[in-house]
């Protein structure tokens, strides 16, 4: 994800901070290792989740046949046999979102503790900062894939309708043991959201703040806006950007920047778009708009439709205009 990159960024206390942020090679110190190893197990699984989601083709053809031929048992059985293993995958994705939230809490606890500033945390705990970035990168990538795959909700809706019909007709279904009604309800809420993983992280970050009342909310929001600033500087400065080993580093930084903006907008009482925001929103949006449109449209849409405060009266017209669709 790029060579060692020196990032110049303003610290929250307005002191200039020079530090290296290495998204590729950062290794955990002994102090970081316990949390790093727990989170690393989840991140390894995240790669498999993305592979499974990318290859998720759905059972659209079998479902169409079943709907068109409701009285042909063979066609019904074929559709059911196609859908059941797919629902097993959807269950795995949902359960993974809960693991991801747990990892997020562990990282936030480490990166927001009061013993040093947000910039010092990112500089001294680079392996954990890198994992936090990788969680955000995974989250936005997962949601991009999910949004462009209507088969997910179609398959799950068919599964639920068929199970309900079986219950009415007193037909037993072994598959119900794997996804019972309560779990199915939670999965429905998860997949009904346009960006389910991002919602999981937003809710998880808000919960982290409310559960840790002894920790000032600024510790969390300052961590998020510092990360956004670091990504923006890397992307907009040719000297730093030229050191990226490949173009994937660009999309990685863009996703991380957008992810922390959205989390900040949920956690900060006034959001990310107010004039006094510690995130340079105009600068971040400009960085996004300077990229090829096809590569960032999903990220711009995430800012347009999944943030909390964009449409508030306190958001400047200039920012709203910058995010208007063409």
Backbone as numpy.savetxt, mean C-alpha at the origin, in Angstrom:
# Nx Ny Nz CAx CAy CAz Cx Cy Cz
17.84 -1.56 -6.48 17.01 -0.35 -6.48 17.87 0.91 -6.48
19.06 0.77 -7.06 19.87 1.96 -7.16 21.08 1.90 -6.27
22.09 2.70 -6.62 23.30 2.76 -5.83 23.08 3.59 -4.58
24.13 3.65 -3.76 24.05 4.48 -2.56 23.78 5.91 -2.99
22.79 6.52 -2.38 22.35 7.84 -2.81 22.44 8.82 -1.65
23.14 9.92 -1.87 23.20 10.93 -0.84 22.01 11.86 -1.01
21.26 12.03 0.05 20.04 12.83 -0.01 20.19 14.02 0.90
19.98 15.18 0.36 19.96 16.39 1.18 18.50 16.74 1.42
18.15 16.86 2.67 16.75 17.18 2.96 16.69 18.06 4.20
15.67 18.87 4.31 15.51 19.69 5.50 14.91 18.85 6.60
15.50 18.93 7.78 14.95 18.21 8.91 13.71 18.95 9.39
12.94 18.27 10.22 11.71 18.87 10.74 12.02 20.10 11.59
13.18 20.09 12.25 13.54 21.25 13.08 14.26 22.32 12.26
14.17 22.21 10.93 14.73 23.18 9.98 16.25 23.18 9.93
16.90 22.22 10.56 18.34 22.07 10.40 18.60 21.19 9.19
19.56 21.61 8.38 19.88 20.79 7.20 20.42 19.45 7.65
19.97 18.38 7.02 20.46 17.05 7.38 20.98 16.34 6.15
22.24 15.93 6.19 22.83 15.17 5.08 22.92 13.72 5.49
22.31 12.83 4.70 22.44 11.42 5.05 22.26 10.54 3.83
22.73 9.34 3.94 22.61 8.37 2.86 21.38 7.50 3.10
20.60 7.33 2.05 19.45 6.43 2.13 19.62 5.38 1.04
19.90 4.17 1.43 20.24 3.12 0.48 19.10 2.10 0.40
18.28 2.25 -0.63 17.13 1.36 -0.78 17.54 -0.04 -1.25
18.80 -0.21 -1.65 19.21 -1.50 -2.20 20.02 -2.33 -1.20
20.98 -1.71 -0.54 21.97 -2.50 0.19 21.92 -2.35 1.71
21.00 -1.55 2.23 20.98 -1.34 3.68 20.79 -2.66 4.42
21.69 -2.93 5.35 21.63 -4.16 6.16 21.37 -3.81 7.61
20.67 -4.66 8.34 20.31 -4.32 9.71 21.50 -4.32 10.67
21.50 -3.36 11.57 22.44 -3.39 12.69 21.91 -4.39 13.72
22.71 -4.67 14.72 22.25 -5.60 15.77 21.00 -5.06 16.46
20.92 -3.74 16.64 19.76 -3.13 17.30 18.49 -3.30 16.47
18.65 -3.34 15.15 17.49 -3.45 14.25 17.09 -4.90 13.98
18.01 -5.83 14.21 17.88 -7.17 13.65 16.57 -7.88 14.01
16.15 -7.80 15.27 14.96 -8.56 15.70 13.72 -8.14 14.91
13.52 -6.82 14.81 12.36 -6.32 14.05 12.55 -6.62 12.57
13.78 -6.40 12.07 14.07 -6.61 10.65 13.73 -8.04 10.22
14.12 -9.02 11.04 13.89 -10.42 10.67 12.39 -10.74 10.63
11.63 -10.20 11.59 10.17 -10.42 11.58 9.54 -9.84 10.32
9.92 -8.60 10.00 9.34 -7.93 8.84 9.82 -8.58 7.55
11.06 -9.05 7.53 11.61 -9.66 6.32 10.81 -10.89 5.90
10.36 -11.68 6.88 9.54 -12.86 6.56 8.27 -12.44 5.82
7.68 -11.34 6.25 6.46 -10.85 5.60 6.77 -10.32 4.21
7.90 -9.63 4.06 8.26 -9.08 2.75 8.59 -10.17 1.74
9.17 -11.27 2.19 9.42 -12.41 1.30 8.09 -12.96 0.79
7.13 -13.07 1.71 5.80 -13.54 1.31 5.12 -12.55 0.37
5.42 -11.27 0.54 4.81 -10.23 -0.31 5.14 -10.46 -1.78
6.36 -10.91 -2.06 6.74 -11.17 -3.45 5.88 -12.28 -4.06
5.62 -13.32 -3.27 4.78 -14.42 -3.75 3.33 -13.96 -3.95
2.86 -13.08 -3.06 1.50 -12.53 -3.19 1.37 -11.75 -4.50
2.37 -10.92 -4.81 2.32 -10.15 -6.06 2.35 -11.06 -7.28
3.18 -12.10 -7.22 3.23 -13.06 -8.34 1.88 -13.72 -8.55
1.25 -14.15 -7.44 -0.06 -14.79 -7.52 -1.12 -13.84 -8.07
-1.06 -12.59 -7.63 -2.05 -11.62 -8.08 -1.84 -11.29 -9.55
-0.59 -11.18 -9.96 -0.29 -10.85 -11.36 -0.78 -11.95 -12.31
-0.75 -13.19 -11.84 -1.17 -14.30 -12.70 -2.63 -14.71 -12.46
-3.37 -13.88 -11.71 -4.76 -14.19 -11.39 -5.65 -13.90 -12.60
-6.14 -14.97 -13.24 -6.93 -14.79 -14.46 -8.44 -14.86 -14.24
-8.86 -15.42 -13.12 -10.28 -15.48 -12.84 -11.00 -16.62 -13.54
-12.27 -16.78 -13.20 -13.08 -17.86 -13.77 -14.25 -17.27 -14.56
-13.98 -16.18 -15.26 -15.04 -15.46 -15.97 -15.82 -16.32 -16.96
-15.10 -17.11 -17.74 -15.76 -17.92 -18.76 -16.66 -18.99 -18.13
-16.13 -19.68 -17.12 -16.92 -20.73 -16.43 -18.15 -20.14 -15.75
-17.99 -18.94 -15.16 -19.13 -18.30 -14.48 -20.20 -17.90 -15.49
-19.76 -17.34 -16.63 -20.74 -16.96 -17.67 -21.53 -18.18 -18.14
-20.83 -19.28 -18.36 -21.50 -20.52 -18.80 -22.51 -20.98 -17.74
-22.12 -20.91 -16.48 -23.00 -21.37 -15.40 -24.26 -20.50 -15.30
-24.09 -19.21 -15.51 -25.25 -18.30 -15.44 -26.18 -18.54 -16.62
-25.61 -18.82 -17.78 -26.42 -19.04 -18.98 -27.12 -20.40 -18.98
-26.55 -21.37 -18.23 -27.13 -22.72 -18.18 -27.36 -23.14 -16.73
-28.32 -22.49 -16.06 -28.51 -22.71 -14.62 -28.96 -24.13 -14.27
-29.51 -24.85 -15.21 -30.04 -26.19 -14.90 -29.11 -27.33 -15.31
-27.96 -26.99 -15.87 -27.02 -28.03 -16.28 -26.00 -28.25 -15.16
-26.17 -29.37 -14.47 -25.35 -29.61 -13.28 -23.86 -29.68 -13.61
-23.52 -30.27 -14.75 -22.11 -30.40 -15.12 -21.45 -29.03 -15.28
-22.18 -28.08 -15.87 -21.65 -26.73 -16.08 -21.50 -26.02 -14.74
-22.50 -26.25 -13.84 -22.42 -25.64 -12.50 -21.22 -26.17 -11.73
-21.00 -27.46 -11.81 -19.87 -28.07 -11.10 -18.54 -27.57 -11.63
-18.47 -27.37 -12.95 -17.24 -26.88 -13.57 -16.91 -25.47 -13.07
-17.92 -24.62 -12.97 -17.72 -23.25 -12.50 -17.29 -23.25 -11.03
-17.97 -24.09 -10.23 -17.64 -24.17 -8.80 -16.21 -24.67 -8.61
-15.82 -25.65 -9.37 -14.46 -26.20 -9.28 -13.41 -25.17 -9.68
-13.78 -24.27 -10.58 -12.84 -23.23 -11.02 -12.72 -22.11 -10.00
-13.84 -21.80 -9.34 -13.88 -20.65 -8.42 -13.26 -20.97 -7.06
-13.48 -22.17 -6.55 -13.05 -22.50 -5.18 -11.55 -22.27 -4.95
-10.66 -22.79 -5.82 -9.23 -22.52 -5.58 -8.86 -21.04 -5.69
-9.60 -20.29 -6.53 -9.35 -18.86 -6.67 -9.73 -18.12 -5.38
-10.81 -18.54 -4.75 -11.21 -17.94 -3.48 -10.18 -18.26 -2.40
-9.56 -19.44 -2.51 -8.46 -19.76 -1.59 -7.33 -18.75 -1.72
-7.04 -18.33 -2.96 -6.02 -17.30 -3.18 -6.46 -15.96 -2.59
-7.73 -15.61 -2.81 -8.23 -14.34 -2.29 -8.19 -14.32 -0.76
-8.45 -15.47 -0.15 -8.34 -15.57 1.31 -6.90 -15.33 1.74
-5.96 -15.91 1.00 -4.54 -15.74 1.33 -4.13 -14.27 1.24
-4.61 -13.58 0.19 -4.29 -12.15 0.05 -4.83 -11.36 1.24
-6.08 -11.65 1.61 -6.69 -10.92 2.72 -5.93 -11.17 4.02
-5.62 -12.43 4.29 -4.89 -12.75 5.52 -3.51 -12.11 5.52
-2.92 -11.98 4.34 -1.61 -11.33 4.26 -1.72 -9.85 4.64
-2.83 -9.21 4.31 -3.00 -7.79 4.66 -2.93 -7.60 6.17
-3.40 -8.57 6.94 -3.35 -8.48 8.41 -1.90 -8.61 8.89
-1.12 -9.49 8.25 0.30 -9.62 8.60 1.04 -8.32 8.27
0.68 -7.73 7.14 1.33 -6.49 6.71 1.08 -5.37 7.73
-0.14 -5.31 8.22 -0.47 -4.29 9.23 0.35 -4.50 10.50
0.53 -5.75 10.90 1.35 -6.04 12.07 2.79 -5.60 11.87
3.34 -5.84 10.67 4.71 -5.41 10.37 4.83 -3.89 10.38
3.81 -3.22 9.84 3.81 -1.76 9.83 3.89 -1.22 11.25
3.12 -1.80 12.17 3.14 -1.34 13.56 4.53 -1.49 14.17
5.18 -2.63 13.88 6.52 -2.85 14.42 7.52 -1.83 13.91
7.45 -1.53 12.61 8.37 -0.55 12.03 8.09 0.85 12.55
6.81 1.23 12.63 6.47 2.57 13.13 6.96 2.76 14.57
6.83 1.71 15.36 7.28 1.81 16.76 8.77 2.13 16.82
9.54 1.47 15.94 10.99 1.70 15.92 11.35 3.06 15.33
10.67 3.46 14.26 11.05 4.67 13.53 10.47 5.96 14.09
9.58 5.85 15.09 8.97 7.06 15.65 9.31 7.25 17.13
10.17 6.40 17.70 10.50 6.54 19.12 11.16 7.89 19.36
11.03 8.38 20.58 11.37 9.78 20.88 12.86 10.04 21.07
13.70 9.00 20.99 15.10 9.23 21.35 15.88 9.99 20.29
15.33 10.13 19.06 16.02 10.95 18.06 15.01 11.48 17.04
15.48 12.37 16.15 14.59 13.02 15.18 14.25 12.07 14.03
13.22 12.42 13.24 12.87 11.56 12.10 14.03 11.34 11.14
14.80 12.41 10.83 15.93 12.25 9.92 16.98 11.32 10.52
17.24 11.46 11.82 18.21 10.58 12.48 17.74 9.13 12.44
16.44 8.92 12.66 15.90 7.55 12.56 16.19 6.95 11.18
15.86 7.71 10.13 16.03 7.20 8.77 17.51 6.98 8.45
18.37 7.84 9.00 19.80 7.73 8.73 20.42 6.57 9.49
20.01 6.40 10.75 20.65 5.41 11.62 20.00 4.03 11.52
18.76 3.98 11.09 18.04 2.71 10.99 17.61 2.48 9.54
18.61 2.50 8.67 18.32 2.45 7.23 17.66 1.15 6.80
18.01 0.06 7.43 17.41 -1.23 7.04 15.91 -1.23 7.32
15.51 -0.64 8.47 14.08 -0.56 8.79 13.38 0.46 7.89
14.06 1.58 7.59 13.48 2.57 6.68 13.26 1.95 5.30
14.22 1.13 4.88 14.08 0.44 3.60 12.89 -0.52 3.62
12.71 -1.24 4.71 11.56 -2.16 4.81 10.24 -1.40 4.80
10.21 -0.25 5.48 9.01 0.58 5.47 8.69 1.00 4.04
9.73 1.40 3.29 9.55 1.78 1.89 9.06 0.59 1.07
9.60 -0.59 1.34 9.19 -1.78 0.58 7.74 -2.16 0.86
7.28 -1.96 2.08 5.86 -2.21 2.39 4.97 -1.26 1.59
5.36 0.02 1.53 4.57 0.99 0.77 4.60 0.66 -0.72
5.75 0.28 -1.21 5.89 -0.09 -2.63 4.99 -1.28 -2.95
5.04 -2.30 -2.10 4.17 -3.47 -2.30 2.70 -3.06 -2.29
2.33 -2.22 -1.34 0.93 -1.83 -1.15 0.35 -1.18 -2.40
1.07 -0.21 -2.93 0.56 0.47 -4.11 0.59 -0.42 -5.34
1.60 -1.30 -5.42 1.66 -2.24 -6.56 0.49 -3.23 -6.49
0.21 -3.74 -5.30 -0.91 -4.67 -5.12 -2.21 -4.00 -5.57
-2.42 -2.77 -5.10 -3.68 -2.09 -5.41 -3.80 -1.74 -6.89
-2.68 -1.41 -7.54 -2.72 -1.17 -8.99 -3.18 -2.42 -9.73
-2.63 -3.56 -9.33 -3.01 -4.83 -9.98 -4.47 -5.18 -9.69
-4.87 -4.96 -8.45 -6.26 -5.30 -8.07 -7.26 -4.44 -8.84
-6.96 -3.14 -8.97 -7.90 -2.22 -9.62 -8.12 -2.56 -11.09
-7.11 -3.18 -11.70 -7.23 -3.49 -13.13 -7.68 -4.93 -13.37
-8.16 -5.59 -12.32 -8.59 -6.99 -12.46 -10.00 -7.19 -11.87
-11.04 -6.90 -12.67 -12.41 -7.04 -12.16 -12.79 -8.47 -11.82
-12.02 -9.44 -12.30 -12.34 -10.85 -12.03 -12.34 -11.15 -10.54
-11.54 -10.42 -9.77 -11.43 -10.70 -8.33 -12.79 -10.58 -7.66
-13.44 -9.43 -7.85 -14.74 -9.25 -7.20 -15.82 -10.12 -7.85
-15.73 -10.32 -9.16 -16.72 -11.17 -9.84 -16.65 -12.60 -9.31
-15.44 -13.12 -9.17 -15.26 -14.50 -8.67 -15.80 -14.63 -7.26
-15.47 -13.66 -6.42 -15.88 -13.77 -5.02 -17.40 -13.61 -4.88
-17.98 -12.72 -5.68 -19.45 -12.56 -5.65 -20.14 -13.85 -6.06
-19.62 -14.49 -7.12 -20.21 -15.76 -7.57 -20.08 -16.82 -6.48
-18.93 -16.87 -5.84 -18.70 -17.84 -4.76 -19.74 -17.66 -3.65
-19.96 -16.41 -3.24 -20.89 -16.15 -2.14 -22.33 -16.48 -2.55
-22.69 -16.09 -3.77 -24.06 -16.39 -4.25 -24.29 -17.89 -4.29
-23.30 -18.63 -4.77 -23.44 -20.08 -4.88 -23.53 -20.73 -3.50
-22.72 -20.26 -2.56 -22.78 -20.80 -1.19 -24.15 -20.55 -0.57
-24.68 -19.35 -0.77 -26.00 -19.02 -0.22 -27.08 -19.92 -0.81
-26.95 -20.19 -2.12 -27.93 -21.06 -2.78 -27.83 -22.49 -2.22
-26.60 -22.92 -1.96 -26.40 -24.26 -1.38 -27.03 -24.35 0.00
-26.87 -23.28 0.78 -27.46 -23.29 2.13 -28.98 -23.40 2.05
-29.56 -22.61 1.15 -31.02 -22.62 0.99 -31.50 -24.01 0.60
-30.71 -24.68 -0.25 -31.10 -26.02 -0.74 -30.56 -27.15 0.13
-29.98 -26.75 1.30 -29.43 -27.75 2.24 -28.37 -28.65 1.60
-27.57 -28.05 0.71 -26.46 -28.79 0.11 -25.20 -28.43 0.89
-24.50 -29.43 1.40 -23.29 -29.14 2.17 -22.14 -28.80 1.24
-21.28 -27.88 1.68 -20.11 -27.49 0.89 -18.89 -27.50 1.79
-17.99 -28.42 1.51 -16.78 -28.51 2.33 -16.00 -27.20 2.29
-16.08 -26.51 1.16 -15.30 -25.28 0.99 -15.70 -24.20 1.98
-16.94 -24.30 2.51 -17.40 -23.28 3.46 -16.56 -23.31 4.74
-15.96 -24.47 5.03 -15.12 -24.57 6.22 -13.90 -23.65 6.11
-13.44 -23.46 4.86 -12.26 -22.62 4.66 -12.59 -21.13 4.73
-13.72 -20.75 4.16 -14.17 -19.35 4.20 -15.58 -19.32 4.76
-15.67 -19.22 6.08 -17.01 -19.19 6.69 -17.66 -17.83 6.47
-18.88 -17.68 6.92 -19.65 -16.49 6.60 -19.02 -15.22 7.17
-18.50 -15.32 8.40 -17.89 -14.14 9.03 -16.65 -13.69 8.26
-15.81 -14.66 7.89 -14.62 -14.34 7.12 -15.00 -13.79 5.74
-16.02 -14.38 5.14 -16.48 -13.91 3.82 -16.94 -12.46 3.89
-17.62 -12.09 4.98 -18.06 -10.70 5.15 -16.87 -9.75 5.23
-15.83 -10.16 5.98 -14.64 -9.31 6.11 -13.89 -9.21 4.78
-13.84 -10.32 4.07 -13.19 -10.30 2.76 -13.95 -9.43 1.77
-15.28 -9.45 1.85 -16.10 -8.62 0.97 -15.80 -7.15 1.17
-15.71 -6.74 2.45 -15.39 -5.34 2.75 -14.01 -4.97 2.24
-13.08 -5.90 2.38 -11.71 -5.67 1.94 -11.66 -5.46 0.43
-12.26 -6.37 -0.34 -12.18 -6.29 -1.80 -13.12 -5.26 -2.40
-14.11 -4.81 -1.64 -15.01 -3.76 -2.15 -14.28 -2.43 -2.25
-13.20 -2.28 -1.47 -12.44 -1.03 -1.52 -11.59 -0.99 -2.78
-11.52 0.17 -3.41 -10.73 0.29 -4.65 -9.25 0.01 -4.39
-8.77 0.43 -3.23 -7.35 0.22 -2.87 -7.29 -0.45 -1.50
-7.54 -1.75 -1.44 -7.69 -2.42 -0.14 -6.44 -2.45 0.72
-5.27 -2.63 0.11 -4.04 -2.67 0.91 -3.71 -1.29 1.47
-3.95 -0.26 0.68 -3.70 1.10 1.15 -4.64 1.45 2.29
-5.87 1.01 2.19 -6.81 1.25 3.29 -6.35 0.52 4.55
-5.84 -0.71 4.38 -5.31 -1.46 5.53 -4.19 -0.68 6.20
-3.27 -0.13 5.40 -2.15 0.63 5.98 -2.61 1.94 6.59
-3.55 2.64 5.93 -4.06 3.90 6.48 -4.75 3.66 7.81
-5.63 2.66 7.85 -6.31 2.33 9.10 -5.31 1.87 10.16
-4.30 1.10 9.72 -3.29 0.59 10.65 -2.45 1.71 11.24
-2.10 2.71 10.42 -1.31 3.85 10.91 -2.13 4.68 11.89
-3.39 4.91 11.55 -4.28 5.65 12.45 -4.44 4.91 13.77
-4.57 3.59 13.70 -4.70 2.78 14.92 -3.42 2.83 15.74
-2.27 2.82 15.07 -0.99 2.90 15.77 -0.93 4.18 16.60
-1.36 5.30 16.01 -1.33 6.59 16.71 -2.29 6.57 17.90
-3.50 6.04 17.69 -4.49 6.05 18.77 -4.13 5.07 19.88
-3.44 3.97 19.55 -3.06 2.99 20.57 -1.85 3.43 21.38
-1.02 4.31 20.81 0.20 4.76 21.49 0.06 6.20 21.94
-0.81 6.39 22.93 -1.14 7.74 23.38 0.05 8.45 24.04
1.04 7.66 24.50 2.21 8.28 25.13 3.17 8.85 24.08
2.91 8.55 22.80 3.79 8.99 21.71 3.13 10.18 21.01
3.78 11.34 20.97 3.18 12.48 20.28 2.89 12.15 18.82
1.74 12.60 18.33 1.36 12.29 16.95 2.40 12.82 15.97
3.11 13.91 16.36 4.12 14.50 15.48 5.25 13.51 15.17
5.52 12.62 16.10 6.58 11.63 15.84 6.26 10.80 14.60
4.97 10.45 14.46 4.55 9.65 13.30 4.46 10.51 12.04
3.80 11.66 12.13 3.64 12.50 10.93 4.97 13.04 10.44
5.88 13.37 11.37 7.20 13.86 10.94 8.01 12.77 10.25
7.87 11.53 10.73 8.54 10.40 10.06 8.03 10.26 8.63
6.72 10.37 8.45 6.11 10.21 7.12 6.53 11.34 6.18
6.49 12.59 6.67 6.81 13.69 5.76 8.30 13.74 5.44
9.15 13.28 6.37 10.58 13.20 6.07 10.83 12.18 4.95
10.15 11.04 5.02 10.29 10.02 3.98 9.82 10.56 2.63
8.70 11.31 2.63 8.21 11.90 1.38 9.23 12.87 0.80
9.84 13.68 1.68 10.83 14.66 1.24 12.06 13.98 0.65
12.52 12.91 1.30 13.69 12.16 0.80 13.41 11.63 -0.60
12.25 11.02 -0.80 11.91 10.47 -2.12 11.82 11.56 -3.17
11.19 12.68 -2.82 11.04 13.78 -3.77 12.40 14.30 -4.22
13.32 14.51 -3.25 14.65 15.03 -3.57 15.40 14.06 -4.49
15.30 12.76 -4.20 15.97 11.78 -5.05 15.45 11.83 -6.47
14.15 12.03 -6.61 13.52 11.98 -7.94 13.75 13.25 -8.75
13.81 14.40 -8.07 13.86 15.66 -8.82 15.28 16.17 -9.03
16.27 15.52 -8.43 17.65 15.98 -8.55 18.41 15.08 -9.53
18.76 15.62 -10.71 19.42 14.78 -11.73 20.67 14.07 -11.21
21.42 14.75 -10.34 22.66 14.16 -9.82 22.38 12.85 -9.07
21.30 12.85 -8.30 20.95 11.63 -7.54 20.28 10.61 -8.45
19.39 11.10 -9.28 18.61 10.19 -10.13 19.51 9.45 -11.12
20.59 10.12 -11.56 21.48 9.49 -12.52 22.22 8.29 -11.91
22.21 8.19 -10.59 22.91 7.08 -9.93 22.02 5.85 -9.78
20.76 5.97 -10.13 19.88 4.80 -10.04 20.41 3.72 -10.98
20.45 2.49 -10.50 20.97 1.39 -11.31 20.01 1.04 -12.43
18.69 1.20 -12.18 17.71 0.91 -13.23 16.46 1.73 -13.00
15.61 1.73 -13.99 14.40 2.56 -13.93 13.42 2.10 -12.86
13.53 0.86 -12.42 12.62 0.38 -11.38 12.77 1.20 -10.10
13.95 1.76 -9.87 14.16 2.58 -8.69 13.28 3.81 -8.73
13.06 4.35 -9.95 12.20 5.52 -10.09 10.78 5.18 -9.66
10.22 4.09 -10.19 8.84 3.72 -9.82 8.75 3.37 -8.34
9.82 2.77 -7.80 9.85 2.46 -6.36 9.72 3.75 -5.55
10.55 4.75 -5.86 10.52 6.02 -5.10 9.18 6.74 -5.27
8.64 6.70 -6.48 7.34 7.36 -6.72 6.25 6.73 -5.87
6.22 5.39 -5.84 5.19 4.71 -5.06 5.35 5.00 -3.56
6.58 4.98 -3.09 6.83 5.23 -1.67 6.40 6.66 -1.32
6.75 7.61 -2.16 6.37 9.01 -1.92 4.86 9.17 -1.82
4.14 8.59 -2.77 2.68 8.69 -2.75 2.10 7.97 -1.54
2.65 6.81 -1.23 2.16 6.05 -0.07 2.27 6.82 1.23
3.44 7.45 1.47 3.59 8.18 2.74 2.73 9.44 2.76
2.51 10.05 1.60 1.60 11.21 1.55 0.20 10.80 1.99
-0.28 9.68 1.48 -1.64 9.23 1.81 -1.73 8.86 3.30
-0.73 8.16 3.81 -0.74 7.84 5.24 -0.74 9.11 6.08
0.10 10.08 5.70 0.17 11.35 6.41 -1.19 12.04 6.39
-1.85 12.01 5.24 -3.14 12.70 5.10 -4.20 12.09 6.01
-4.08 10.80 6.30 -5.03 10.16 7.21 -4.69 10.40 8.68
-3.40 10.46 8.98 -2.99 10.54 10.38 -3.00 11.97 10.90
-2.54 12.92 10.07 -2.47 14.31 10.52 -3.88 14.90 10.57
-4.25 15.53 11.67 -5.63 16.05 11.81 -6.04 16.98 10.68
-5.12 17.78 10.15 -5.46 18.72 9.08 -5.10 18.19 7.70
-4.41 17.08 7.64 -4.09 16.46 6.37 -2.82 16.97 5.71
-2.58 16.48 4.49 -1.33 16.78 3.78 -1.44 17.99 2.86
-2.65 18.51 2.64 -2.84 19.49 1.58 -2.96 20.93 2.07
-2.98 21.14 3.38 -3.09 22.52 3.89 -1.82 23.30 3.57
-1.94 24.64 3.57 -0.82 25.50 3.20 0.39 25.28 4.10
0.12 25.02 5.39 1.22 24.86 6.36 1.74 23.42 6.44
1.31 22.55 5.52 1.74 21.16 5.54 3.25 21.05 5.44
3.81 20.11 6.21 5.26 19.91 6.17 5.68 19.13 4.92
4.71 18.64 4.17 5.02 18.00 2.89 4.84 19.03 1.77
5.83 19.14 0.92 5.76 20.04 -0.24 4.89 19.37 -1.30
3.58 19.54 -1.16 2.66 18.83 -2.05 2.81 19.27 -3.51
2.99 20.57 -3.73 3.15 21.05 -5.12 4.38 20.41 -5.74
5.46 20.36 -4.96 6.69 19.75 -5.46 6.52 18.27 -5.75
5.80 17.56 -4.86 5.58 16.12 -5.06 4.72 15.85 -6.28
3.67 16.65 -6.46 2.80 16.47 -7.63 3.56 16.78 -8.91
4.40 17.83 -8.86 5.20 18.18 -10.04 6.13 17.02 -10.41
6.77 16.40 -9.42 7.64 15.25 -9.69 6.85 14.14 -10.38
5.64 13.88 -9.91 4.80 12.85 -10.54 4.47 13.23 -11.98
4.10 14.51 -12.19 3.66 14.93 -13.53 4.82 15.03 -14.51
6.05 15.05 -13.99 7.22 15.08 -14.87 7.55 13.70 -15.44
6.89 12.67 -14.94 7.12 11.30 -15.44 6.18 11.02 -16.61
6.48 9.98 -17.40 5.54 9.58 -18.46 4.16 9.29 -17.86
3.11 9.86 -18.46 1.77 9.78 -17.85 1.33 8.36 -17.58
1.63 7.46 -18.51 1.16 6.08 -18.34 1.75 5.41 -17.11
2.93 5.87 -16.69 3.59 5.22 -15.56 3.13 5.76 -14.21
2.47 6.91 -14.20 2.08 7.52 -12.92 0.58 7.77 -12.77
-0.21 7.43 -13.79 -1.65 7.74 -13.71 -2.28 7.06 -12.51
-1.88 5.82 -12.23 -2.42 5.11 -11.07 -2.06 5.80 -9.77
-0.85 6.37 -9.69 -0.42 7.06 -8.47 -1.14 8.40 -8.32
-1.32 9.11 -9.44 -2.10 10.36 -9.38 -3.53 10.08 -8.96
-4.09 8.99 -9.48 -5.45 8.61 -9.08 -5.52 8.26 -7.60
-4.45 7.66 -7.07 -4.42 7.35 -5.64 -4.50 8.64 -4.82
-3.79 9.69 -5.27 -3.88 10.99 -4.57 -5.26 11.61 -4.76
-5.83 11.45 -5.96 -7.14 12.06 -6.24 -8.27 11.42 -5.44
-8.22 10.08 -5.34 -9.41 9.37 -4.89 -9.26 8.63 -3.56
-8.04 8.49 -3.04 -7.90 7.72 -1.80 -7.37 8.55 -0.64
-7.09 9.83 -0.87 -6.71 10.69 0.24 -7.96 11.18 0.97
-7.76 11.74 2.15 -8.89 12.11 3.01 -9.25 13.60 2.89
-8.24 14.45 2.67 -8.46 15.89 2.81 -8.33 16.69 1.51
-8.12 16.04 0.37 -7.90 16.78 -0.88 -9.03 17.75 -1.18
-10.27 17.34 -0.94 -11.42 18.18 -1.30 -11.86 19.12 -0.19
-11.05 19.22 0.87 -11.36 20.18 1.94 -11.23 21.61 1.43
-11.94 22.54 2.09 -11.84 23.95 1.70 -10.44 24.50 1.94
-9.70 23.88 2.86 -8.36 24.37 3.19 -7.32 24.01 2.13
-7.68 23.17 1.17 -6.75 22.80 0.10 -6.74 23.90 -0.96
-5.56 24.35 -1.34 -5.46 25.46 -2.30 -6.00 25.03 -3.67
-6.51 26.04 -4.39 -7.03 25.78 -5.74 -5.92 25.28 -6.65
-4.70 25.77 -6.42 -3.58 25.38 -7.28 -3.33 23.87 -7.18
-3.35 23.35 -5.95 -3.14 21.89 -5.77 -4.30 21.12 -6.41
-5.53 21.59 -6.19 -6.68 20.90 -6.79 -6.59 20.90 -8.32
-6.15 22.05 -8.88 -6.01 22.14 -10.34 -4.91 21.20 -10.84
-3.81 21.11 -10.08 -2.71 20.23 -10.49 -3.15 18.77 -10.56
-4.11 18.40 -9.72 -4.55 17.01 -9.67 -5.81 16.74 -10.51
-6.33 17.77 -11.18 -7.50 17.56 -12.03 -7.13 16.65 -13.19
-8.09 15.82 -13.57 -7.85 14.96 -14.74 -7.96 15.80 -16.00
-7.16 15.44 -16.99 -7.15 16.21 -18.24 -8.41 15.91 -19.05
